Amino acid sequence: MAAEPQGGEASVAGAPRGRSRPDAESWLRGGGLRATRQRIALAEALLGDGGHRHVTAERLYSECRARGEPVSLATVYNTLRAFCEAGLLREVAVDGERSWFDTCTEDHPHYFIEDAEGDERLLDAPAAALEISGLPGPLPGTELAGIDVVIRLRRKPSGKPAAG
């Protein structure tokens, strides 16, 4: 369960470390998906320069629209879900309203940072520092499918008086 912080040289799912980013069409084929125009556009935005990314559907939609891609928010959501089902992305639920999508599909914990201005970020937390003990067993007729750990952080108050 080893993962590096977001700023590290972590690889995109399926891409060897230290190499250039995978081609979007190859990445899609690796997940067994057809390479449609919209999937390629979204895959290219996700893969970027080959670095590890955490994005929301809304942020990816905004990036694609800024690049001139004619894509709807519904298409972005549907495509991200298809990427997850194909094992190309991992969905990380941080609250009941929004999910983040992670290009690193290995099990690892996350920091979710929020501040008073509404800026939010999801970063990888060091997996080696995480210890889970005393986990209850699965219910009868079920099996453990995974454990998601999201450590919620907020910025400390700066000590300055509030304006106004």
Secondary structure as a PSIPRED ss2 file (coil, helix, strand):
# PSIPRED VFORMAT (PSIPRED V4.0)

   1 M C   1.000  0.000  0.000
   2 A C   1.000  0.000  0.000
   3 A C   1.000  0.000  0.000
   4 E C   1.000  0.000  0.000
   5 P C   1.000  0.000  0.000
   6 Q C   1.000  0.000  0.000
   7 G C   1.000  0.000  0.000
   8 G C   1.000  0.000  0.000
   9 E C   1.000  0.000  0.000
  10 A C   1.000  0.000  0.000
  11 S C   1.000  0.000  0.000
  12 V C   1.000  0.000  0.000
  13 A C   1.000  0.000  0.000
  14 G C   1.000  0.000  0.000
  15 A C   1.000  0.000  0.000
  16 P C   1.000  0.000  0.000
  17 R C   1.000  0.000  0.000
  18 G C   1.000  0.000  0.000
  19 R C   1.000  0.000  0.000
  20 S C   1.000  0.000  0.000
  21 R C   1.000  0.000  0.000
  22 P C   1.000  0.000  0.000
  23 D C   1.000  0.000  0.000
  24 A H   0.000  1.000  0.000
  25 E H   0.000  1.000  0.000
  26 S H   0.000  1.000  0.000
  27 W H   0.000  1.000  0.000
  28 L H   0.000  1.000  0.000
  29 R H   0.000  1.000  0.000
  30 G H   0.000  1.000  0.000
  31 G C   1.000  0.000  0.000
  32 G C   1.000  0.000  0.000
  33 L C   1.000  0.000  0.000
  34 R C   1.000  0.000  0.000
  35 A C   1.000  0.000  0.000
  36 T C   1.000  0.000  0.000
  37 R H   0.000  1.000  0.000
  38 Q H   0.000  1.000  0.000
  39 R H   0.000  1.000  0.000
  40 I H   0.000  1.000  0.000
  41 A H   0.000  1.000  0.000
  42 L H   0.000  1.000  0.000
  43 A H   0.000  1.000  0.000
  44 E H   0.000  1.000  0.000
  45 A H   0.000  1.000  0.000
  46 L H   0.000  1.000  0.000
  47 L H   0.000  1.000  0.000
  48 G C   1.000  0.000  0.000
  49 D C   1.000  0.000  0.000
  50 G C   1.000  0.000  0.000
  51 G C   1.000  0.000  0.000
  52 H C   1.000  0.000  0.000
  53 R C   1.000  0.000  0.000
  54 H E   0.000  0.000  1.000
  55 V E   0.000  0.000  1.000
  56 T E   0.000  0.000  1.000
  57 A H   0.000  1.000  0.000
  58 E H   0.000  1.000  0.000
  59 R H   0.000  1.000  0.000
  60 L H   0.000  1.000  0.000
  61 Y H   0.000  1.000  0.000
  62 S H   0.000  1.000  0.000
  63 E H   0.000  1.000  0.000
  64 C H   0.000  1.000  0.000
  65 R H   0.000  1.000  0.000
  66 A H   0.000  1.000  0.000
  67 R C   1.000  0.000  0.000
  68 G C   1.000  0.000  0.000
  69 E C   1.000  0.000  0.000
  70 P C   1.000  0.000  0.000
  71 V C   1.000  0.000  0.000
  72 S C   1.000  0.000  0.000
  73 L H   0.000  1.000  0.000
  74 A H   0.000  1.000  0.000
  75 T H   0.000  1.000  0.000
  76 V H   0.000  1.000  0.000
  77 Y H   0.000  1.000  0.000
  78 N H   0.000  1.000  0.000
  79 T H   0.000  1.000  0.000
  80 L H   0.000  1.000  0.000
  81 R H   0.000  1.000  0.000
  82 A H   0.000  1.000  0.000
  83 F H   0.000  1.000  0.000
  84 C H   0.000  1.000  0.000
  85 E H   0.000  1.000  0.000
  86 A C   1.000  0.000  0.000
  87 G C   1.000  0.000  0.000
  88 L C   1.000  0.000  0.000
  89 L C   1.000  0.000  0.000
  90 R E   0.000  0.000  1.000
  91 E E   0.000  0.000  1.000
  92 V E   0.000  0.000  1.000
  93 A E   0.000  0.000  1.000
  94 V C   1.000  0.000  0.000
  95 D C   1.000  0.000  0.000
  96 G C   1.000  0.000  0.000
  97 E C   1.000  0.000  0.000
  98 R C   1.000  0.000  0.000
  99 S E   0.000  0.000  1.000
 100 W E   0.000  0.000  1.000
 101 F E   0.000  0.000  1.000
 102 D E   0.000  0.000  1.000
 103 T C   1.000  0.000  0.000
 104 C C   1.000  0.000  0.000
 105 T C   1.000  0.000  0.000
 106 E C   1.000  0.000  0.000
 107 D C   1.000  0.000  0.000
 108 H C   1.000  0.000  0.000
 109 P C   1.000  0.000  0.000
 110 H E   0.000  0.000  1.000
 111 Y E   0.000  0.000  1.000
 112 F E   0.000  0.000  1.000
 113 I E   0.000  0.000  1.000
 114 E E   0.000  0.000  1.000
 115 D C   1.000  0.000  0.000
 116 A C   1.000  0.000  0.000
 117 E C   1.000  0.000  0.000
 118 G C   1.000  0.000  0.000
 119 D C   1.000  0.000  0.000
 120 E E   0.000  0.000  1.000
 121 R E   0.000  0.000  1.000
 122 L E   0.000  0.000  1.000
 123 L E   0.000  0.000  1.000
 124 D E   0.000  0.000  1.000
 125 A C   1.000  0.000  0.000
 126 P C   1.000  0.000  0.000
 127 A H   0.000  1.000  0.000
 128 A H   0.000  1.000  0.000
 129 A H   0.000  1.000  0.000
 130 L C   1.000  0.000  0.000
 131 E C   1.000  0.000  0.000
 132 I C   1.000  0.000  0.000
 133 S C   1.000  0.000  0.000
 134 G C   1.000  0.000  0.000
 135 L C   1.000  0.000  0.000
 136 P C   1.000  0.000  0.000
 137 G C   1.000  0.000  0.000
 138 P C   1.000  0.000  0.000
 139 L C   1.000  0.000  0.000
 140 P C   1.000  0.000  0.000
 141 G C   1.000  0.000  0.000
 142 T C   1.000  0.000  0.000
 143 E C   1.000  0.000  0.000
 144 L C   1.000  0.000  0.000
 145 A C   1.000  0.000  0.000
 146 G C   1.000  0.000  0.000
 147 I C   1.000  0.000  0.000
 148 D C   1.000  0.000  0.000
 149 V C   1.000  0.000  0.000
 150 V E   0.000  0.000  1.000
 151 I E   0.000  0.000  1.000
 152 R E   0.000  0.000  1.000
 153 L E   0.000  0.000  1.000
 154 R E   0.000  0.000  1.000
 155 R C   1.000  0.000  0.000
 156 K C   1.000  0.000  0.000
 157 P C   1.000  0.000  0.000
 158 S C   1.000  0.000  0.000
 159 G C   1.000  0.000  0.000
 160 K C   1.000  0.000  0.000
 161 P C   1.000  0.000  0.000
 162 A C   1.000  0.000  0.000
 163 A C   1.000  0.000  0.000
 164 G C   1.000  0.000  0.000
